Amino acid sequence: MRELYFFKNYFHDFYVGQKPKVKKKIVWTLKVIEEVDRIPEVYFKHLEGSEGIYEIRVQVGSDIFRIFAFFDKNSLIIIGHGFQKKSQKIPHGQLEMAEKIRKEYYEEKQKSH
């Protein structure tokens, strides 16, 4: 259905710092995104006001985590960095980081062609 591509170490650096229960839920959520035809918005949502940035939403108990991603072509999802969400709004710096990663990905892709 969809293919996930983990760009550089952004996701890995976030993932390795998580508890086993959180890691398990992240892996489960990523499988949903890869395999389910219509991904429920509770797991994958476009961020309004962004240039094609999506958030992968993971909740374990009362802890909420977000992983930023974006599309390259129709079925390739580029996975960027993640963070633990502690407030209603996404911290501005986190969205800036997601847009920086997206820009970096496309610049490197351009160079390799």
N, C-alpha and C positions, 0 to 999 in steps of 0.2 A: 504493500500500500504506500507507505512513505519510508524514506531513508533518513536516518539521523546522522549528522556529521558533527563531530566534536572539534571545534576550531581551537587549535593550540592547547594550552593547559588551563584555559579559563574555567571550564566546568570541573575538570579534575581537581584543581586547587580548592574549589568549594566542596566538592563531593567527599574528598578524603577526610575532611574535618567534621563530618557528620556522624551521629550515633548510628549503630546498626539498624535500628527501627526506622530512622529517617532514610537511610540509604535504600532499604527495602522498598519503602513507599515511593521514592524517587524512581527506582528501576521499574516498579509497577506502572507508574504514571507515564514514563517514557514509552513503555510497551503499548499502552493505550493510544498514545499519540501516533506510534508507528502503524498500528494495526486496525484501529477503529475507523470506519468510513467517515462518520461525522463526529468529530471530537466534541464532547460536551464542553461548554464554555467554562464550567467549573474547573476544568483541567488546562484549558488552552484558550487564551483570549488576546485579541489584538489590543494594543494600548493606544487609546485615543490620543491624537496629537503627536504621534510618533511616525517616523518614516518606516513603516512596515515591521515594527518591533512587536513581538508577541511575548506574553509571559506564560510560562508553564507553572501551574499552580499546584503546590503540594502542601497538604495539611496533615500533621501528625499530632493528635490531641489538640491542644490549644496553640501549638507552634505552627507558624505559617512560613513557608519558604517559596521563593520565586526564582525561576531560572529564565533568563532571557533568550529568545531565539528569533530567527527570521528565515524567510524562504529564499532559496535559490532555485529557480525553475519551479515547477508545480509541486513536486513530491519530495524535494530535498530540503530538509529543515536543518539549519545551521544552529548548533547549540553554543551559546556564549556562557557568560558567568551567572552565578547564582548568589543569593543572599537570604538571610533570615529577616522576614518582614516583622517589624515591631510596631507599626502604626498603620492607620487607614491608607494614607497616601504613600506612594512609592517615593522614596527619597530622590531628590533631583539628581544627585551625583550618580545614583544607580542607573537611571535612564540615560544620562550622558555617557556612562561607561558602555552601556549596551549599544548606543549609536556609534561610539568610537570603534567598538569591536566589529560592527557591521561594515563600517567604512574601511577598516583595516582588511577585512576579509575580501571585499571587492577590489581593493587596490592590489592585493597580492594575487588575486585571481587574474586580474588584468595583465600583470607583469608576466605571469606564467604562460600567457597565450601568444 
